Amino acid sequence: MSYHLVANGQVGDMDAYAGLGLVACVTYALAGYHFDIYRLTNLLQRHRDYVRVLTSWSLAVLAFVVVLFLFKIGAQVSRGGVVGAAMVGAVALVAWRRLAKRSLRLALVRGTILGRRALLVGTADELAHLGTRDLLVTFGAEEVDRVALPILVNRSVVSPVQRAAVAQAIERSRATSIEEVLFVLPWTNLAQIEFVSERFRVSPLPVRLIPDRAVRTVLRRQTLGTRQCLLVDLQRGPLSKVERGMKRLLDIAVASFALVVLAPLMLLAALAVKIDSPGPVIFRQRRNGFNEREFLIFKFRSMTVLENGPLVTQATRHDPRVTRVGRFLRRTSIDELPQLFNVLRGDMSIVGPRPHAIAHDDEYSKIIGKYAYRHHVKPGITGWAQVNGYRGETPHVSLMEKRVSLDIWYINNWTIALDLRIMIKTAFELLRHRNAY
């Protein structure tokens, strides 16, 4: 426009300029995305990447010219204007890139740029050669904690010290608020990588392997894109952030609606429990939730006992511990309604593997190999195993194995549609009273 104003004394067709500008902007953005010029780790690097910026801009100018030719509007835009826009745009983009990178590096020094919260697990030597700044700039991660492991040479000979160190790392991952686990291990020690990876399968967190010191030395001579690709995914989380957000929104909506609709029924149930037998209206018991973090589950009290220790006896048919009101509450599953508050608190989900007493978790985790995988998602009020008939007492290990198998299938195949399907099937299952006592 400036060129036309100086050369011809008039601005020209503004609609044509707006359309051409949009084409150039969209093309540059797409090309920049392809060349990773917007990646934060690239912006934080000190190396100059102006070639990729100029390549993206050249593609944008090319698209600009192609549109001029295809729509036959070249008469409205002079060649001098196109050349001038191309040159001014190139200079402006390089200058802006330089300014942006400098501002981001200053923000990095001040500590205002944060990466993905990560737990570092590795050998002492590898951890010592990985600084917090390199971790953030190169891999986009922020160190929350680190655990040093003794070197493992032979996987078939694992000492108690090595097992304890890995167990400590798993407990740290549960105790701290992190988004991922990063292994900082020598790539030549496959035995240790395989051993630690296998142990961390009980964790629902993403697990990634960082290039070791020798590999990072080689990568400094390579392009940044190659370096990024060598952050190896050893284990992915069962649900992405978007999927967890969708599931959480569904939980809040369903739990809130159910509490409003069922409030009169819950008040009547609470009054009946209080009148029927001495003791609290609400029964609280410790359960393992997501990533085996303990929480207190809420139920209407249906028994004369309040077991919450290392020994918890499962309810059986005609169990004498069940109260008169409790028998009705358990048969209709009304005793589970207070768990809607667990859902709103974020301890549970509407749909998910049913949480067991911690005493039962300790027992079955030693017998069933993949039992701990049930904790890769939040526990639920109802679940895929329950709507397929596997609810209530599990007098035989084979029944628990089948329940765990169904829970793991649910985790691996989760969708919003599956949750809605399970909710609908739960309504019909409640009418059947199968294994409800």
C-alpha positions as CSV (number, residue, x, y, z in Angstrom):
1,M,0.0,0.0,0.0
2,S,2.8,2.4,0.9
3,Y,4.5,1.7,-2.5
4,H,1.3,2.5,-4.4
5,L,0.7,5.6,-2.3
6,V,4.1,6.9,-3.2
7,A,4.3,5.8,-6.8
8,N,0.7,6.4,-7.9
9,G,-0.7,8.8,-5.3
10,Q,-3.4,6.4,-4.3
11,V,-3.7,3.3,-2.0
12,G,-5.5,1.0,-4.4
13,D,-8.0,-1.9,-3.8
14,M,-8.0,-2.6,-0.1
15,D,-10.0,-5.8,-0.5
16,A,-7.4,-7.3,-2.7
17,Y,-4.6,-6.3,-0.3
18,A,-6.5,-7.8,2.6
19,G,-7.0,-11.1,0.8
20,L,-3.4,-11.3,-0.3
21,G,-2.2,-10.5,3.2
22,L,-4.4,-13.3,4.6
23,V,-2.9,-15.8,2.1
24,A,0.6,-14.8,3.0
25,C,0.0,-15.0,6.8
26,V,-1.7,-18.4,6.6
27,T,1.1,-19.8,4.4
28,Y,3.8,-18.4,6.6
29,A,2.1,-19.9,9.7
30,L,1.8,-23.3,8.2
31,A,5.3,-23.3,6.9
32,G,6.6,-22.1,10.3
33,Y,4.7,-24.9,12.0
34,H,6.3,-27.4,9.6
35,F,9.8,-26.1,10.3
36,D,9.2,-25.9,14.1
37,I,10.0,-22.2,14.3
38,Y,7.2,-21.8,16.9
39,R,8.4,-24.5,19.3
40,L,9.4,-23.0,22.6
41,T,12.6,-25.1,22.9
42,N,13.7,-23.7,19.5
43,L,13.0,-20.1,20.6
44,L,15.1,-20.6,23.7
45,Q,18.1,-22.0,21.8
46,R,21.0,-19.5,21.2
47,H,21.7,-20.8,17.7
48,R,20.5,-18.7,14.8
49,D,17.6,-20.2,12.8
50,Y,16.9,-17.4,10.4
51,V,17.2,-19.7,7.4
52,R,14.0,-21.5,8.5
53,V,12.3,-18.1,9.0
54,L,13.3,-16.9,5.6
55,T,12.3,-20.2,4.0
56,S,8.9,-19.9,5.5
57,W,8.6,-16.3,4.3
58,S,9.7,-17.3,0.8
59,L,6.9,-19.9,0.6
60,A,4.5,-17.3,1.7
61,V,5.6,-14.9,-1.0
62,L,5.4,-17.7,-3.5
63,A,1.8,-18.4,-2.5
64,F,1.2,-14.6,-2.8
65,V,2.4,-14.6,-6.4
66,V,0.5,-17.8,-7.3
67,V,-2.8,-16.2,-6.1
68,L,-2.0,-13.1,-8.1
69,F,-1.6,-15.2,-11.2
70,L,-4.6,-17.6,-10.7
71,F,-7.1,-14.8,-9.9
72,K,-5.7,-12.4,-12.6
73,I,-5.4,-9.5,-10.2
74,G,-1.7,-8.7,-11.1
75,A,-2.8,-5.5,-12.7
76,Q,-3.9,-4.2,-9.3
77,V,-0.6,-4.9,-7.6
78,S,2.7,-3.8,-9.1
79,R,5.8,-5.8,-9.3
80,G,7.6,-3.1,-7.2
81,G,5.0,-3.5,-4.5
82,V,5.5,-7.3,-4.4
83,V,9.3,-7.0,-4.2
84,G,9.1,-4.3,-1.6
85,A,6.7,-6.3,0.6
86,A,8.9,-9.4,0.3
87,M,12.1,-7.5,1.3
88,V,10.4,-5.5,4.2
89,G,8.7,-8.7,5.4
90,A,11.9,-10.6,5.5
91,V,13.8,-8.0,7.4
92,A,10.9,-7.5,9.8
93,L,10.5,-11.2,10.6
94,V,14.2,-11.7,11.2
95,A,14.3,-8.6,13.5
96,W,11.2,-9.8,15.3
97,R,12.6,-13.3,15.7
98,R,15.8,-11.9,17.2
99,L,13.9,-9.7,19.6
100,A,11.5,-12.5,20.6
101,K,14.4,-14.9,21.3
102,R,16.2,-12.3,23.4
103,S,13.1,-11.6,25.5
104,L,12.4,-15.3,26.1
105,R,16.0,-15.9,27.2
106,L,15.6,-13.1,29.7
107,A,12.4,-14.6,30.9
108,L,14.2,-17.9,31.3
109,V,16.9,-16.3,33.4
110,R,14.2,-14.8,35.7
111,G,12.5,-18.1,36.1
112,T,9.2,-17.0,34.5
113,I,9.2,-19.8,31.9
114,L,8.2,-23.2,33.2
115,G,8.3,-26.5,31.4
116,R,6.5,-29.8,32.0
117,R,6.9,-30.9,35.7
118,A,9.1,-33.9,35.7
119,L,10.8,-36.4,38.0
120,L,14.3,-37.4,36.9
121,V,15.3,-41.0,37.5
122,G,18.9,-42.0,36.5
123,T,22.4,-42.9,37.5
124,A,24.3,-40.3,39.5
125,D,26.9,-39.7,36.7
126,E,24.2,-39.0,34.1
127,L,22.2,-36.8,36.4
128,A,25.3,-34.8,37.3
129,H,25.8,-33.8,33.7
130,L,22.2,-32.7,33.0
131,G,21.6,-29.1,34.2
132,T,18.2,-27.7,34.9
133,R,18.6,-25.1,32.1
134,D,19.6,-27.7,29.5
135,L,16.6,-29.8,30.6
136,L,14.2,-26.9,30.1
137,V,15.8,-25.5,26.9
138,T,16.4,-28.7,25.1
139,F,13.5,-30.9,26.3
140,G,11.0,-28.5,27.6
141,A,10.9,-30.1,31.1
142,E,11.2,-28.6,34.6
143,E,12.8,-30.7,37.3
144,V,10.7,-31.2,40.4
145,D,12.7,-33.9,42.0
146,R,15.4,-36.5,41.1
147,V,16.2,-40.0,42.2
148,A,19.7,-41.5,41.7
149,L,19.9,-45.3,41.0
150,P,22.8,-47.6,41.4
151,I,24.2,-49.0,38.2
152,L,22.7,-52.3,37.1
153,V,25.0,-54.5,35.0
154,N,23.1,-57.8,34.8
155,R,19.3,-57.8,34.8
156,S,19.2,-61.3,36.1
157,V,21.1,-60.3,39.2
158,V,19.1,-57.4,40.8
159,S,20.2,-56.5,44.3
160,P,17.7,-55.4,47.1
161,V,19.3,-52.0,47.0
162,Q,18.5,-51.5,43.3
163,R,14.9,-52.7,43.8
164,A,14.5,-50.3,46.8
165,A,15.9,-47.4,44.7
166,V,13.4,-48.0,41.9
167,A,10.6,-48.4,44.5
168,Q,11.6,-45.1,46.0
169,A,11.4,-43.4,42.6
170,I,7.9,-44.8,42.1
171,E,6.8,-43.5,45.5
172,R,8.3,-40.1,44.7
173,S,6.3,-40.0,41.5
174,R,3.1,-40.5,43.4
175,A,4.0,-38.1,46.2
176,T,4.9,-35.2,44.0
177,S,2.7,-33.3,41.5
178,I,4.4,-34.1,38.2
179,E,3.4,-34.6,34.6
180,E,6.0,-37.1,33.5
181,V,8.9,-39.2,34.4
182,L,12.3,-38.8,32.6
183,F,14.9,-41.5,32.6
184,V,18.5,-40.2,32.6
185,L,20.2,-43.5,32.0
186,P,23.2,-44.6,29.9
187,W,21.8,-45.9,26.5
188,T,24.5,-48.6,26.5
189,N,23.0,-50.2,29.6
190,L,20.0,-51.8,28.1
191,A,19.6,-54.1,31.1
192,Q,18.9,-51.1,33.5
193,I,16.6,-49.3,31.0
194,E,14.5,-52.5,30.6
195,F,14.4,-53.2,34.4
196,V,13.4,-49.6,35.4
197,S,10.9,-49.4,32.5
198,E,9.2,-52.6,33.6
199,R,8.9,-51.4,37.2
200,F,7.4,-48.1,36.1
201,R,4.6,-49.8,34.2
202,V,2.6,-49.5,37.4
203,S,2.6,-45.8,37.0
204,P,0.0,-44.0,34.8
205,L,2.4,-41.2,34.0
206,P,4.2,-40.8,30.7
207,V,7.8,-42.2,30.8
208,R,10.4,-40.8,28.4
209,L,14.1,-41.6,27.9
210,I,16.5,-38.6,27.5
211,P,19.6,-39.1,25.4
212,D,22.6,-39.8,27.6
213,R,25.7,-37.6,27.8
214,A,27.4,-39.3,24.9
215,V,24.4,-39.1,22.6
216,R,23.8,-35.4,23.5
217,T,27.4,-34.6,22.6
218,V,26.7,-36.0,19.1
219,L,23.4,-34.3,18.8
220,R,25.0,-30.9,19.4
221,R,26.3,-31.2,15.9
222,Q,22.9,-32.1,14.5
223,T,19.8,-30.2,13.8
224,L,17.4,-29.4,16.6
225,G,14.6,-31.4,14.9
226,T,16.8,-34.5,15.1
227,R,17.5,-33.8,18.8
228,Q,13.8,-33.5,19.6
229,C,12.9,-36.8,17.9
230,L,15.4,-38.7,20.2
231,L,13.4,-38.0,23.3
232,V,12.1,-41.6,23.4
233,D,8.6,-42.4,24.6
234,L,8.8,-45.6,26.7
235,Q,5.3,-45.3,28.1
236,R,2.4,-43.1,27.3
237,G,-0.3,-42.0,29.7
238,P,-3.7,-43.8,29.2
239,L,-5.5,-40.5,28.6
240,S,-4.3,-37.3,27.0
241,K,-4.8,-33.9,28.7
242,V,-7.8,-33.2,26.4
243,E,-9.3,-36.6,27.1
244,R,-8.9,-36.1,30.9
245,G,-10.5,-32.7,30.6
246,M,-13.4,-34.1,28.6
247,K,-13.9,-36.9,31.2
248,R,-13.7,-34.5,34.1
249,L,-16.3,-32.2,32.6
250,L,-18.7,-35.2,32.1
251,D,-18.1,-36.2,35.7
252,I,-18.9,-32.8,37.1
253,A,-22.0,-32.4,34.9
254,V,-23.4,-35.9,35.8
255,A,-22.5,-35.8,39.5
256,S,-24.0,-32.3,39.9
257,F,-27.2,-33.3,38.1
258,A,-27.5,-36.5,40.0
259,L,-27.1,-34.8,43.4
260,V,-29.8,-32.3,42.7
261,V,-32.2,-35.0,41.5
262,L,-31.4,-37.6,44.1
263,A,-31.1,-35.2,47.1
264,P,-34.5,-36.2,48.6
265,L,-33.7,-39.9,48.2
266,M,-30.3,-39.4,49.9
267,L,-31.9,-37.5,52.8
268,L,-34.4,-40.4,53.3
269,A,-31.6,-42.9,53.2
270,A,-29.6,-41.0,55.7
271,L,-32.6,-40.8,58.1
272,A,-33.3,-44.5,57.7
273,V,-29.7,-45.4,58.5
274,K,-29.7,-43.2,61.6
275,I,-32.9,-44.7,63.0
276,D,-32.2,-48.3,62.1
277,S,-28.9,-48.8,64.0
278,P,-26.3,-46.9,66.2
279,G,-23.3,-45.5,64.4
280,P,-22.4,-42.8,61.8
281,V,-24.6,-42.3,58.8
282,I,-21.7,-42.1,56.4
283,F,-19.1,-44.9,56.3
284,R,-15.6,-43.8,55.4
285,Q,-12.9,-46.1,54.2
286,R,-9.4,-45.7,52.8
287,R,-9.1,-46.7,49.1
288,N,-6.4,-46.3,46.5
289,G,-7.2,-43.9,43.7
290,F,-5.4,-42.6,40.6
291,N,-1.7,-43.6,40.7
292,E,-2.4,-45.4,44.0
293,R,-3.0,-42.2,45.9
294,E,-5.1,-42.8,49.0
295,F,-8.5,-41.1,49.5
296,L,-11.5,-41.6,51.7
297,I,-14.5,-43.1,50.0
298,F,-18.0,-42.2,51.2
299,K,-20.9,-44.7,51.5
300,F,-24.1,-44.9,53.5
301,R,-23.3,-47.2,56.4
302,S,-24.9,-50.6,55.7
303,M,-23.1,-52.8,58.3
304,T,-22.7,-53.0,62.0
305,V,-18.9,-52.9,61.6
306,L,-16.6,-50.1,60.3
307,E,-13.6,-52.1,58.9
308,N,-10.8,-49.9,57.7
309,G,-7.6,-51.6,58.6
310,P,-5.2,-54.3,57.3
311,L,-8.0,-56.9,57.4
312,V,-11.2,-56.3,55.6
313,T,-13.7,-59.1,55.1
314,Q,-15.8,-59.0,52.0
315,A,-19.6,-58.9,52.3
316,T,-21.2,-62.3,51.5
317,R,-24.8,-63.3,50.8
318,H,-26.9,-63.3,54.0
319,D,-24.0,-61.6,55.8
320,P,-25.0,-61.1,59.5
321,R,-23.1,-57.9,59.7
322,V,-25.4,-56.1,57.3
323,T,-28.2,-54.1,58.9
324,R,-31.9,-54.3,57.9
325,V,-31.8,-50.9,56.1
326,G,-28.3,-51.7,54.9
327,R,-29.5,-54.8,53.1
328,F,-32.0,-52.7,51.1
329,L,-29.5,-50.0,50.4
330,R,-26.9,-52.5,49.2
331,R,-29.4,-54.4,47.0
332,T,-30.5,-51.2,45.3
333,S,-26.9,-49.6,45.3
334,I,-28.3,-46.5,47.1
335,D,-25.4,-47.0,49.6
336,E,-23.0,-45.8,46.8
337,L,-24.7,-42.5,46.2
338,P,-22.5,-40.4,48.6
339,Q,-19.6,-41.2,46.2
340,L,-21.0,-38.5,44.0
341,F,-19.2,-36.1,46.4
342,N,-16.0,-38.1,45.8
343,V,-16.5,-37.4,42.1
344,L,-16.9,-33.7,42.7
345,R,-13.8,-33.6,44.9
346,G,-11.8,-35.2,42.1
347,D,-11.0,-38.5,43.9
348,M,-13.3,-40.6,41.7
349,S,-15.0,-40.6,38.3
350,I,-18.5,-41.6,37.4
351,V,-17.1,-44.5,35.3
352,G,-13.9,-46.4,36.1
353,P,-12.5,-49.4,37.8
354,R,-14.2,-49.9,41.2
355,P,-11.8,-49.1,44.1
356,H,-11.2,-51.9,46.5
357,A,-10.2,-51.8,50.1
358,I,-6.5,-51.2,50.5
359,A,-6.2,-54.5,52.3
360,H,-7.6,-56.2,49.2
361,D,-5.3,-54.2,46.9
362,D,-2.3,-55.4,48.9
363,E,-3.6,-59.0,48.6
364,Y,-4.5,-59.2,44.9
365,S,-1.5,-57.1,43.7
366,K,0.7,-60.0,44.8
367,I,-1.3,-62.6,43.0
368,I,-2.5,-60.8,39.8
369,G,0.3,-59.5,37.6
370,K,-1.5,-56.5,36.0
371,Y,-3.6,-55.6,39.1
372,A,-1.8,-52.3,39.6
373,Y,-2.8,-51.1,36.1
374,R,-6.3,-50.5,37.4
375,H,-4.9,-47.3,39.0
376,H,-3.9,-45.8,35.7
377,V,-7.2,-43.9,35.7
378,K,-9.5,-42.6,38.5
379,P,-11.7,-45.2,40.1
380,G,-15.4,-45.1,39.3
381,I,-18.8,-45.5,40.9
382,T,-19.6,-47.9,38.1
383,G,-17.4,-49.6,35.6
384,W,-17.1,-51.9,32.6
385,A,-16.6,-55.0,34.8
386,Q,-19.7,-54.2,36.9
387,V,-22.1,-53.8,33.9
388,N,-20.7,-57.1,32.6
389,G,-21.8,-59.0,35.8
390,Y,-18.5,-58.8,37.8
391,R,-19.6,-56.9,40.9
392,G,-19.8,-57.8,44.5
393,E,-18.0,-60.6,46.2
394,T,-15.0,-62.3,44.6
395,P,-14.6,-65.6,46.6
396,H,-12.2,-67.0,43.9
397,V,-9.1,-65.4,42.4
398,S,-10.3,-66.2,38.9
399,L,-13.3,-63.8,39.4
400,M,-10.9,-61.0,40.4
401,E,-8.7,-61.8,37.4
402,K,-11.6,-61.4,35.1
403,R,-12.6,-58.2,36.7
404,V,-9.1,-56.8,36.3
405,S,-9.0,-57.9,32.7
406,L,-12.3,-56.0,32.0
407,D,-10.9,-52.9,33.9
408,I,-7.7,-52.9,31.8
409,W,-9.8,-53.3,28.6
410,Y,-11.8,-50.2,29.6
411,I,-8.6,-48.2,30.2
412,N,-7.1,-49.2,26.9
413,N,-10.3,-48.5,24.9
414,W,-11.7,-45.4,26.7
415,T,-13.9,-42.9,24.9
416,I,-16.6,-40.5,26.0
417,A,-19.1,-42.7,24.1
418,L,-17.9,-45.8,26.1
419,D,-18.5,-43.9,29.4
420,L,-22.0,-42.9,28.3
421,R,-22.7,-46.5,27.2
422,I,-21.6,-47.8,30.6
423,M,-23.9,-45.3,32.4
424,I,-26.9,-46.4,30.4
425,K,-26.1,-50.1,31.0
426,T,-25.7,-49.4,34.7
427,A,-29.3,-48.2,34.9
428,F,-30.5,-51.5,33.5
429,E,-28.0,-53.5,35.7
430,L,-29.5,-51.9,38.8
431,L,-32.9,-53.3,38.0
432,R,-31.4,-56.8,37.8
433,H,-29.8,-56.7,41.3
434,R,-27.2,-59.1,40.1
435,N,-24.6,-59.9,42.9
436,A,-26.0,-57.1,45.0
437,Y,-26.0,-58.1,48.6
